[in-house]
Amino acid sequence: MSARQLILIVEDNEANQLLTRSVLELEGYAVEVAGSANEAFEVLRERTPDLILMDIQLPGEDGLAATKRLKAYPATATIPVVALTAHAMAGDREHALAAGCAGYISKPIDTRTFGMAVKEFLRMVDRDRPVLAS
Ligand code: MN
């Protein structure tokens, strides 16, 4: 019996925080919300989420820089990061992947498909994770 999977949402917009949190909690996930990259790193000192949803546009350090920093630390490098981007620009996906993101979800989120998209990312990550002998 495993504990609920934990998702860290890094998002500065309060309406988006509430929306993403409520959708994910309804899907059965445990959720932490950080309003900035610095807040996210504070959460990561205490907890290791199964997935991070990272807004690209944040006050202070932006989501891509924060992702690069996460990927540089052994303690956080293996946590999958999915970018949340308001930009539908073609180059954004490449920028997100180059920064170390596993993929991206466009904002505004579609509440009908968001939970499924997150579930798919978690499944994809589980498949890629090496199986350790116990
Ligand atoms: Mn933002």
Backbone and ligand atoms as CSV (ligand in chain L), in Angstrom:
chain,resi,resn,atom,element,x,y,z
A,1,MET,N,N,0.861,-1.192,0.000
A,1,MET,CA,C,0.000,0.000,0.000
A,1,MET,C,C,0.888,1.229,0.000
A,2,SER,N,N,0.860,1.972,-1.069
A,2,SER,CA,C,1.730,3.140,-1.157
A,2,SER,C,C,0.977,4.398,-0.752
A,3,ALA,N,N,1.749,5.378,-0.304
A,3,ALA,CA,C,1.150,6.664,0.066
A,3,ALA,C,C,0.694,7.391,-1.193
A,4,ARG,N,N,-0.152,8.373,-0.995
A,4,ARG,CA,C,-0.563,9.180,-2.141
A,4,ARG,C,C,0.653,9.832,-2.780
A,5,GLN,N,N,0.626,9.924,-4.080
A,5,GLN,CA,C,1.731,10.591,-4.765
A,5,GLN,C,C,1.649,12.093,-4.513
A,6,LEU,N,N,2.820,12.687,-4.342
A,6,LEU,CA,C,2.898,14.119,-4.036
A,6,LEU,C,C,3.302,14.915,-5.268
A,7,ILE,N,N,2.552,15.953,-5.534
A,7,ILE,CA,C,2.866,16.842,-6.655
A,7,ILE,C,C,3.125,18.238,-6.119
A,8,LEU,N,N,4.253,18.804,-6.533
A,8,LEU,CA,C,4.588,20.182,-6.169
A,8,LEU,C,C,4.243,21.096,-7.337
A,9,ILE,N,N,3.363,22.061,-7.083
A,9,ILE,CA,C,2.990,23.053,-8.092
A,9,ILE,C,C,3.770,24.323,-7.811
A,10,VAL,N,N,4.560,24.770,-8.778
A,10,VAL,CA,C,5.278,26.042,-8.645
A,10,VAL,C,C,4.588,27.020,-9.590
A,11,GLU,N,N,3.859,27.935,-9.008
A,11,GLU,CA,C,2.961,28.819,-9.786
A,11,GLU,C,C,2.696,30.073,-8.965
A,12,ASP,N,N,2.859,31.233,-9.587
A,12,ASP,CA,C,2.679,32.480,-8.835
A,12,ASP,C,C,1.261,33.038,-8.909
A,13,ASN,N,N,0.493,32.604,-9.890
A,13,ASN,CA,C,-0.864,33.144,-10.047
A,13,ASN,C,C,-1.826,32.410,-9.124
A,14,GLU,N,N,-2.501,33.173,-8.252
A,14,GLU,CA,C,-3.312,32.553,-7.212
A,14,GLU,C,C,-4.483,31.747,-7.774
A,15,ALA,N,N,-5.111,32.275,-8.824
A,15,ALA,CA,C,-6.233,31.554,-9.439
A,15,ALA,C,C,-5.755,30.219,-10.022
A,16,ASN,N,N,-4.571,30.246,-10.653
A,16,ASN,CA,C,-4.021,29.006,-11.213
A,16,ASN,C,C,-3.600,28.038,-10.113
A,17,GLN,N,N,-3.080,28.589,-9.009
A,17,GLN,CA,C,-2.733,27.735,-7.863
A,17,GLN,C,C,-3.965,26.972,-7.383
A,18,LEU,N,N,-5.069,27.719,-7.186
A,18,LEU,CA,C,-6.292,27.115,-6.656
A,18,LEU,C,C,-6.863,26.085,-7.625
A,19,LEU,N,N,-6.861,26.423,-8.910
A,19,LEU,CA,C,-7.443,25.540,-9.922
A,19,LEU,C,C,-6.648,24.234,-10.039
A,20,THR,N,N,-5.318,24.363,-10.174
A,20,THR,CA,C,-4.519,23.152,-10.338
A,20,THR,C,C,-4.552,22.308,-9.063
A,21,ARG,N,N,-4.497,22.977,-7.914
A,21,ARG,CA,C,-4.543,22.227,-6.655
A,21,ARG,C,C,-5.858,21.445,-6.537
A,22,SER,N,N,-6.975,22.110,-6.837
A,22,SER,CA,C,-8.265,21.436,-6.636
A,22,SER,C,C,-8.433,20.272,-7.609
A,23,VAL,N,N,-7.997,20.452,-8.850
A,23,VAL,CA,C,-8.112,19.348,-9.811
A,23,VAL,C,C,-7.271,18.155,-9.347
A,24,LEU,N,N,-6.050,18.427,-8.914
A,24,LEU,CA,C,-5.153,17.332,-8.536
A,24,LEU,C,C,-5.594,16.666,-7.229
A,25,GLU,N,N,-6.126,17.445,-6.292
A,25,GLU,CA,C,-6.611,16.842,-5.044
A,25,GLU,C,C,-7.838,15.965,-5.314
A,26,LEU,N,N,-8.684,16.411,-6.243
A,26,LEU,CA,C,-9.838,15.584,-6.616
A,26,LEU,C,C,-9.392,14.268,-7.257
A,27,GLU,N,N,-8.220,14.309,-7.925
A,27,GLU,CA,C,-7.669,13.095,-8.548
A,27,GLU,C,C,-6.982,12.202,-7.526
A,28,GLY,N,N,-6.881,12.685,-6.282
A,28,GLY,CA,C,-6.323,11.851,-5.226
A,28,GLY,C,C,-4.865,12.091,-4.895
A,29,TYR,N,N,-4.278,13.126,-5.480
A,29,TYR,CA,C,-2.880,13.422,-5.194
A,29,TYR,C,C,-2.755,14.316,-3.969
A,30,ALA,N,N,-1.628,14.166,-3.275
A,30,ALA,CA,C,-1.239,15.150,-2.267
A,30,ALA,C,C,-0.566,16.294,-3.011
A,31,VAL,N,N,-0.812,17.528,-2.589
A,31,VAL,CA,C,-0.337,18.693,-3.335
A,31,VAL,C,C,0.359,19.678,-2.406
A,32,GLU,N,N,1.496,20.180,-2.863
A,32,GLU,CA,C,2.159,21.324,-2.222
A,32,GLU,C,C,2.208,22.430,-3.262
A,33,VAL,N,N,2.029,23.679,-2.833
A,33,VAL,CA,C,2.094,24.806,-3.753
A,33,VAL,C,C,3.190,25.765,-3.315
A,34,ALA,N,N,4.014,26.189,-4.275
A,34,ALA,CA,C,5.028,27.214,-4.032
A,34,ALA,C,C,4.779,28.352,-5.017
A,35,GLY,N,N,4.942,29.588,-4.540
A,35,GLY,CA,C,4.663,30.742,-5.378
A,35,GLY,C,C,5.871,31.286,-6.123
A,36,SER,N,N,7.020,30.690,-5.853
A,36,SER,CA,C,8.252,31.150,-6.506
A,36,SER,C,C,9.255,30.003,-6.484
A,37,ALA,N,N,10.331,30.181,-7.241
A,37,ALA,CA,C,11.387,29.168,-7.249
A,37,ALA,C,C,11.984,29.005,-5.852
A,38,ASN,N,N,12.201,30.118,-5.162
A,38,ASN,CA,C,12.771,30.032,-3.820
A,38,ASN,C,C,11.869,29.252,-2.873
A,39,GLU,N,N,10.553,29.500,-2.950
A,39,GLU,CA,C,9.615,28.747,-2.119
A,39,GLU,C,C,9.660,27.265,-2.479
A,40,ALA,N,N,9.810,26.978,-3.764
A,40,ALA,CA,C,9.878,25.580,-4.202
A,40,ALA,C,C,11.093,24.886,-3.576
A,41,PHE,N,N,12.231,25.579,-3.579
A,41,PHE,CA,C,13.428,24.966,-2.998
A,41,PHE,C,C,13.280,24.782,-1.484
A,42,GLU,N,N,12.507,25.662,-0.849
A,42,GLU,CA,C,12.232,25.465,0.580
A,42,GLU,C,C,11.423,24.194,0.806
A,43,VAL,N,N,10.405,23.990,-0.029
A,43,VAL,CA,C,9.598,22.764,0.075
A,43,VAL,C,C,10.478,21.534,-0.159
A,44,LEU,N,N,11.382,21.640,-1.133
A,44,LEU,CA,C,12.220,20.496,-1.509
A,44,LEU,C,C,13.255,20.142,-0.438
A,45,ARG,N,N,13.506,21.053,0.478
A,45,ARG,CA,C,14.381,20.709,1.594
A,45,ARG,C,C,13.697,19.730,2.548
A,46,GLU,N,N,12.344,19.759,2.545
A,46,GLU,CA,C,11.573,18.931,3.472
A,46,GLU,C,C,10.955,17.696,2.821
A,47,ARG,N,N,10.612,17.818,1.546
A,47,ARG,CA,C,9.847,16.761,0.899
A,47,ARG,C,C,10.383,16.479,-0.501
A,48,THR,N,N,10.145,15.261,-0.973
A,48,THR,CA,C,10.553,14.879,-2.322
A,48,THR,C,C,9.306,14.510,-3.119
A,49,PRO,N,N,8.803,15.433,-3.931
A,49,PRO,CA,C,7.591,15.138,-4.694
A,49,PRO,C,C,7.842,14.110,-5.796
A,50,ASP,N,N,6.773,13.466,-6.225
A,50,ASP,CA,C,6.857,12.523,-7.342
A,50,ASP,C,C,6.909,13.257,-8.675
A,51,LEU,N,N,6.403,14.482,-8.672
A,51,LEU,CA,C,6.365,15.277,-9.900
A,51,LEU,C,C,6.313,16.753,-9.511
A,52,ILE,N,N,6.973,17.584,-10.310
A,52,ILE,CA,C,6.893,19.036,-10.129
A,52,ILE,C,C,6.246,19.643,-11.372
A,53,LEU,N,N,5.218,20.451,-11.160
A,53,LEU,CA,C,4.620,21.229,-12.249
A,53,LEU,C,C,5.168,22.639,-12.124
A,54,MET,N,N,5.904,23.069,-13.140
A,54,MET,CA,C,6.688,24.306,-13.040
A,54,MET,C,C,6.202,25.367,-14.016
A,55,ASP,N,N,5.602,26.409,-13.465
A,55,ASP,CA,C,5.259,27.570,-14.288
A,55,ASP,C,C,6.554,28.159,-14.831
A,56,ILE,N,N,6.515,28.608,-16.081
A,56,ILE,CA,C,7.726,29.192,-16.669
A,56,ILE,C,C,7.916,30.630,-16.211
A,57,GLN,N,N,6.840,31.391,-16.206
A,57,GLN,CA,C,6.934,32.804,-15.821
A,57,GLN,C,C,6.667,32.951,-14.339
A,58,LEU,N,N,7.737,33.194,-13.596
A,58,LEU,CA,C,7.660,33.363,-12.147
A,58,LEU,C,C,8.362,34.658,-11.763
A,59,PRO,N,N,7.953,35.270,-10.661
A,59,PRO,CA,C,8.700,36.435,-10.181
A,59,PRO,C,C,10.073,35.974,-9.690
A,60,GLY,N,N,11.089,36.759,-9.953
A,60,GLY,CA,C,12.439,36.323,-9.579
A,60,GLY,C,C,12.936,35.300,-10.577
A,61,GLU,N,N,13.524,34.235,-10.056
A,61,GLU,CA,C,14.063,33.196,-10.934
A,61,GLU,C,C,12.927,32.545,-11.727
A,62,ASP,N,N,13.067,32.454,-13.051
A,62,ASP,CA,C,11.987,31.871,-13.840
A,62,ASP,C,C,12.030,30.344,-13.789
A,63,GLY,N,N,10.980,29.725,-14.304
A,63,GLY,CA,C,10.818,28.278,-14.176
A,63,GLY,C,C,11.882,27.465,-14.897
A,64,LEU,N,N,12.376,27.990,-16.001
A,64,LEU,CA,C,13.407,27.253,-16.734
A,64,LEU,C,C,14.728,27.286,-15.974
A,65,ALA,N,N,15.077,28.450,-15.428
A,65,ALA,CA,C,16.311,28.556,-14.635
A,65,ALA,C,C,16.202,27.684,-13.381
A,66,ALA,N,N,15.019,27.692,-12.756
A,66,ALA,CA,C,14.824,26.875,-11.558
A,66,ALA,C,C,14.948,25.395,-11.893
A,67,THR,N,N,14.429,24.997,-13.053
A,67,THR,CA,C,14.524,23.588,-13.464
A,67,THR,C,C,15.979,23.197,-13.689
A,68,LYS,N,N,16.741,24.070,-14.352
A,68,LYS,CA,C,18.166,23.783,-14.577
A,68,LYS,C,C,18.880,23.604,-13.242
A,69,ARG,N,N,18.519,24.450,-12.269
A,69,ARG,CA,C,19.157,24.375,-10.946
A,69,ARG,C,C,18.781,23.068,-10.246
A,70,LEU,N,N,17.481,22.701,-10.347
A,70,LEU,CA,C,17.023,21.428,-9.766
A,70,LEU,C,C,17.799,20.253,-10.336
A,71,LYS,N,N,17.998,20.307,-11.649
A,71,LYS,CA,C,18.653,19.192,-12.342
A,71,LYS,C,C,20.142,19.122,-12.025
A,72,ALA,N,N,20.693,20.208,-11.486
A,72,ALA,CA,C,22.120,20.247,-11.159
A,72,ALA,C,C,22.417,19.654,-9.779
A,73,TYR,N,N,21.371,19.513,-8.933
A,73,TYR,CA,C,21.582,18.968,-7.591
A,73,TYR,C,C,21.209,17.494,-7.559
A,74,PRO,N,N,22.120,16.634,-7.092
A,74,PRO,CA,C,21.810,15.199,-7.033
A,74,PRO,C,C,20.512,14.897,-6.275
A,75,ALA,N,N,20.231,15.658,-5.214
A,75,ALA,CA,C,19.060,15.361,-4.381
A,75,ALA,C,C,17.752,15.603,-5.124
A,76,THR,N,N,17.771,16.476,-6.134
A,76,THR,CA,C,16.526,16.822,-6.826
A,76,THR,C,C,16.569,16.504,-8.315
A,77,ALA,N,N,17.715,16.047,-8.797
A,77,ALA,CA,C,17.894,15.860,-10.247
A,77,ALA,C,C,16.920,14.851,-10.846
A,78,THR,N,N,16.525,13.858,-10.066
A,78,THR,CA,C,15.696,12.788,-10.637
A,78,THR,C,C,14.199,13.070,-10.530
A,79,ILE,N,N,13.819,14.157,-9.879
A,79,ILE,CA,C,12.389,14.485,-9.785
A,79,ILE,C,C,11.935,15.021,-11.141
A,80,PRO,N,N,10.947,14.389,-11.755
A,80,PRO,CA,C,10.502,14.873,-13.061
A,80,PRO,C,C,9.811,16.223,-12.951
A,81,VAL,N,N,10.122,17.085,-13.899
A,81,VAL,CA,C,9.541,18.427,-13.951
A,81,VAL,C,C,8.754,18.572,-15.248
A,82,VAL,N,N,7.507,19.007,-15.125
A,82,VAL,CA,C,6.679,19.304,-16.297
A,82,VAL,C,C,6.416,20.804,-16.303
A,83,ALA,N,N,6.746,21.448,-17.411
A,83,ALA,CA,C,6.570,22.894,-17.512
A,83,ALA,C,C,5.100,23.240,-17.724
A,84,LEU,N,N,4.682,24.316,-17.059
A,84,LEU,CA,C,3.367,24.903,-17.328
A,84,LEU,C,C,3.639,26.207,-18.060
A,85,THR,N,N,3.224,26.284,-19.294
A,85,THR,CA,C,3.554,27.469,-20.061
A,85,THR,C,C,2.336,28.101,-20.701
A,86,ALA,N,N,2.268,29.416,-20.580
A,86,ALA,CA,C,1.179,30.166,-21.200
A,86,ALA,C,C,1.483,30.426,-22.664
A,87,HIS,N,N,2.704,30.163,-23.049
A,87,HIS,CA,C,3.111,30.423,-24.428
A,87,HIS,C,C,2.871,29.200,-25.295
A,88,ALA,N,N,2.161,29.376,-26.372
A,88,ALA,CA,C,1.967,28.284,-27.312
A,88,ALA,C,C,3.009,28.369,-28.421
A,89,MET,N,N,4.079,29.107,-28.157
A,89,MET,CA,C,5.129,29.279,-29.162
A,89,MET,C,C,5.850,27.966,-29.405
A,90,ALA,N,N,6.237,27.750,-30.653
A,90,ALA,CA,C,6.894,26.496,-31.023
A,90,ALA,C,C,8.185,26.276,-30.242
A,91,GLY,N,N,8.941,27.356,-29.976
A,91,GLY,CA,C,10.228,27.197,-29.319
A,91,GLY,C,C,10.145,26.866,-27.845
A,92,ASP,N,N,8.982,27.074,-27.235
A,92,ASP,CA,C,8.885,26.875,-25.791
A,92,ASP,C,C,9.088,25.435,-25.367
A,93,ARG,N,N,8.572,24.518,-26.179
A,93,ARG,CA,C,8.754,23.118,-25.836
A,93,ARG,C,C,10.247,22.767,-25.830
A,94,GLU,N,N,10.963,23.259,-26.833
A,94,GLU,CA,C,12.402,22.987,-26.911
A,94,GLU,C,C,13.128,23.600,-25.717
A,95,HIS,N,N,12.748,24.819,-25.363
A,95,HIS,CA,C,13.379,25.468,-24.209
A,95,HIS,C,C,13.127,24.667,-22.931
A,96,ALA,N,N,11.900,24.185,-22.786
A,96,ALA,CA,C,11.552,23.417,-21.589
A,96,ALA,C,C,12.349,22.113,-21.544
A,97,LEU,N,N,12.423,21.433,-22.680
A,97,LEU,CA,C,13.161,20.161,-22.719
A,97,LEU,C,C,14.651,20.397,-22.502
A,98,ALA,N,N,15.168,21.495,-23.086
A,98,ALA,CA,C,16.591,21.804,-22.926
A,98,ALA,C,C,16.929,22.095,-21.472
A,99,ALA,N,N,15.963,22.651,-20.728
A,99,ALA,CA,C,16.185,22.971,-19.319
A,99,ALA,C,C,16.090,21.721,-18.439
A,100,GLY,N,N,15.619,20.619,-19.020
A,100,GLY,CA,C,15.519,19.377,-18.255
A,100,GLY,C,C,14.103,18.938,-17.944
A,101,CYS,N,N,13.109,19.642,-18.490
A,101,CYS,CA,C,11.722,19.244,-18.257
A,101,CYS,C,C,11.388,17.969,-19.030
A,102,ALA,N,N,10.492,17.165,-18.449
A,102,ALA,CA,C,10.060,15.928,-19.106
A,102,ALA,C,C,9.025,16.223,-20.185
A,103,GLY,N,N,8.451,17.404,-20.146
A,103,GLY,CA,C,7.432,17.780,-21.122
A,103,GLY,C,C,6.766,19.056,-20.667
A,104,TYR,N,N,5.652,19.388,-21.300
A,104,TYR,CA,C,4.974,20.597,-20.863
A,104,TYR,C,C,3.470,20.493,-21.048
A,105,ILE,N,N,2.756,21.276,-20.267
A,105,ILE,CA,C,1.305,21.389,-20.354
A,105,ILE,C,C,1.002,22.863,-20.586
A,106,SER,N,N,0.175,23.147,-21.581
A,106,SER,CA,C,-0.152,24.530,-21.907
A,106,SER,C,C,-1.198,25.093,-20.962
A,107,LYS,N,N,-1.029,26.371,-20.625
A,107,LYS,CA,C,-2.026,27.096,-19.851
A,107,LYS,C,C,-2.813,27.995,-20.787
A,108,PRO,N,N,-4.058,28.323,-20.532
A,108,PRO,CA,C,-4.807,27.850,-19.364
A,108,PRO,C,C,-5.056,26.342,-19.446
A,109,ILE,N,N,-5.010,25.691,-18.275
A,109,ILE,CA,C,-5.197,24.250,-18.272
A,109,ILE,C,C,-6.652,23.920,-18.625
A,110,ASP,N,N,-6.827,22.772,-19.229
A,110,ASP,CA,C,-8.158,22.239,-19.513
A,110,ASP,C,C,-8.494,21.287,-18.368
A,111,THR,N,N,-9.443,21.687,-17.519
A,111,THR,CA,C,-9.721,20.893,-16.310
A,111,THR,C,C,-10.241,19.500,-16.650
A,112,ARG,N,N,-10.744,19.307,-17.878
A,112,ARG,CA,C,-11.252,17.983,-18.261
A,112,ARG,C,C,-10.117,17.018,-18.561
A,113,THR,N,N,-8.940,17.553,-18.963
A,113,THR,CA,C,-7.843,16.674,-19.389
A,113,THR,C,C,-6.593,16.810,-18.521
A,114,PHE,N,N,-6.555,17.804,-17.651
A,114,PHE,CA,C,-5.337,18.088,-16.879
A,114,PHE,C,C,-4.938,16.906,-15.996
A,115,GLY,N,N,-5.923,16.352,-15.273
A,115,GLY,CA,C,-5.625,15.228,-14.389
A,115,GLY,C,C,-5.064,14.038,-15.155
A,116,MET,N,N,-5.628,13.773,-16.319
A,116,MET,CA,C,-5.155,12.659,-17.151
A,116,MET,C,C,-3.739,12.920,-17.659
A,117,ALA,N,N,-3.468,14.176,-18.026
A,117,ALA,CA,C,-2.133,14.528,-18.519
A,117,ALA,C,C,-1.095,14.306,-17.420
A,118,VAL,N,N,-1.434,14.704,-16.200
A,118,VAL,CA,C,-0.512,14.517,-15.073
A,118,VAL,C,C,-0.303,13.029,-14.812
A,119,LYS,N,N,-1.383,12.266,-14.850
A,119,LYS,CA,C,-1.288,10.821,-14.639
A,119,LYS,C,C,-0.378,10.181,-15.692
A,120,GLU,N,N,-0.505,10.623,-16.929
A,120,GLU,CA,C,0.334,10.091,-18.011
A,120,GLU,C,C,1.806,10.401,-17.775
A,121,PHE,N,N,2.096,11.615,-17.311
A,121,PHE,CA,C,3.491,11.957,-17.024
A,121,PHE,C,C,4.036,11.074,-15.904
A,122,LEU,N,N,3.226,10.829,-14.883
A,122,LEU,CA,C,3.682,9.975,-13.783
A,122,LEU,C,C,3.918,8.546,-14.259
A,123,ARG,N,N,3.055,8.051,-15.141
A,123,ARG,CA,C,3.234,6.699,-15.689
A,123,ARG,C,C,4.490,6.616,-16.543
A,124,MET,N,N,4.703,7.642,-17.356
A,124,MET,CA,C,5.862,7.689,-18.234
A,124,MET,C,C,7.140,7.664,-17.403
A,125,VAL,N,N,7.123,8.436,-16.341
A,125,VAL,CA,C,8.280,8.527,-15.459
A,125,VAL,C,C,8.533,7.192,-14.769
A,126,ASP,N,N,7.467,6.520,-14.322
A,126,ASP,CA,C,7.616,5.224,-13.659
A,126,ASP,C,C,8.227,4.197,-14.603
A,127,ARG,N,N,7.833,4.253,-15.869
A,127,ARG,CA,C,8.384,3.315,-16.855
A,127,ARG,C,C,9.868,3.527,-17.034
A,128,ASP,N,N,10.272,4.822,-17.016
A,128,ASP,CA,C,11.673,5.155,-17.296
A,128,ASP,C,C,12.569,4.915,-16.092
A,129,ARG,N,N,11.951,4.850,-14.919
A,129,ARG,CA,C,12.734,4.732,-13.696
A,129,ARG,C,C,13.354,3.345,-13.605
A,130,PRO,N,N,14.634,3.260,-13.322
A,130,PRO,CA,C,15.241,1.930,-13.213
A,130,PRO,C,C,14.628,1.154,-12.037
A,131,VAL,N,N,14.462,-0.138,-12.255
A,131,VAL,CA,C,13.907,-0.982,-11.197
A,131,VAL,C,C,15.055,-1.423,-10.293
A,132,LEU,N,N,14.923,-1.122,-9.020
A,132,LEU,CA,C,15.985,-1.465,-8.073
A,132,LEU,C,C,15.616,-2.761,-7.368
A,133,ALA,N,N,16.585,-3.639,-7.276
A,133,ALA,CA,C,16.361,-4.886,-6.540
A,133,ALA,C,C,16.161,-4.562,-5.072
A,134,SER,N,N,15.233,-5.250,-4.432
A,134,SER,CA,C,14.985,-4.956,-3.016
A,134,SER,C,C,15.506,-6.079,-2.135
L,1,MN,MN,MN,3.387,32.828,-13.736
